[in-house]
Amino acid sequence: MTTLSHTLGDSATMLRRNLRHALRYPSLTLMVIALPVIFLLLFVYVFGGTLGDGLDGVRGGRAEYVNYVTPGILLLAIAGAAQGTAISVAMDMTEGIVARFRTMSIARASVLTGHVLGSVLQTMLGLAVVVGIALLVGFRPTAGPLDWLAAGGLLVLVAFAVTWLSVALGMVTKSVETASNLPMPLMLLPFLGSGFVPTASMPVGLRWFAEYQPFTPIIETLRGLLLGAPIGASAGQAVAWCAAISLAGYLWARRLYDRDPSR
């Protein structure tokens, strides 16, 4: 058996382990799905009428706002899933199972790979549910098949990048409680970007941050693909941010995994 096939086989085993763990303990998965759905319903039915009337002078009300806010809710769902990933990794670290894996004849990369692939699959399941609920409450995309394919690919890239970062956050902590709090700032980024209101309505300093933080070009690209809005340079920026976050998260997580097991 070659090194590559050994790594792939062990990664598949670790992926099955993470998926079975998610099935046996579904509370984290349900939380990941429920939270963005609650925010979607809250912003559409409580704030949507007023916020929809303020979108670039278009008095579209709730029907306009559900189209505007859905891409931001999708990013919120991905950021929320990061919390579950960090908790899962921290549990493995604190309960000693990772230390046990280190003593076994398995590919070292397979442990982290299993976590990442399992979390990305759970995140995509959550995104499918969010899109379904959004369609039920009035989301009306104009995207064709290729646009949906591109939007799905971008969401996979974002989930992959955020998951690697959350794996590192789960490994850098010494307790599950701390791991559950570290990814929380990621959930603020859709609010501090173009996810819920246009950045032009923000004060100057906040507008600058909103326009240059990673989630804004991703949200604008999704909005352009799904609703036919102008994309401009946002697509290139979105892919570049995903690549940078993935690489940084992978290198950080790999360094933490290879450090002294006594921590």
C-alpha angles and dihedrals in degrees: 000000000000123000091250095052090045090053093046092049093049091045090054089051091051090047091054089048092054094046092050089048089053091050093049093046104033096163094094092047092049090049091051090053098039099050099061091042090055091049090048093053092042095052095040099046102029104033102012098091094055098035092046091056090055098054106118092318092301109133094210097135121193095343091057094043097053088059091048098046101043096081089051091050090053090056089046089055091053092048090049091052088058089069092057091048093050091049092049093050092045091051090054091049097047096041092055099241091121090052087053091049089054090061093050128085096252131121108273093219092056095074094059093036091055091052093048097047093044092049093047090052091050090047093051089050089053091048091052090054092048092051090049092052090045090054090051093053095048110283105152112185120189094204123134125217094275091048091051090048091051092046091049091049091050091050090052090051092050093046090048092051096045091045093055089049092049091049088057091047090052091051098046094060128080097213139041090234092059091045090056091056103042097074092049094097088061088065090058094057096079088052092046091051137044094297099103107012133014113272089231089072093060129093114268099260095044091044090056091052092044093052096048103038117104100251097056098068089043092052092045091050092050090047090051094048096045101036105025094248119152112278103185113163093342095096094057092044091049093053091045092052091048092051093047094048092045093051094045093046093047095049092045094048092045091051092050091048092051095048127101108305090223088066 
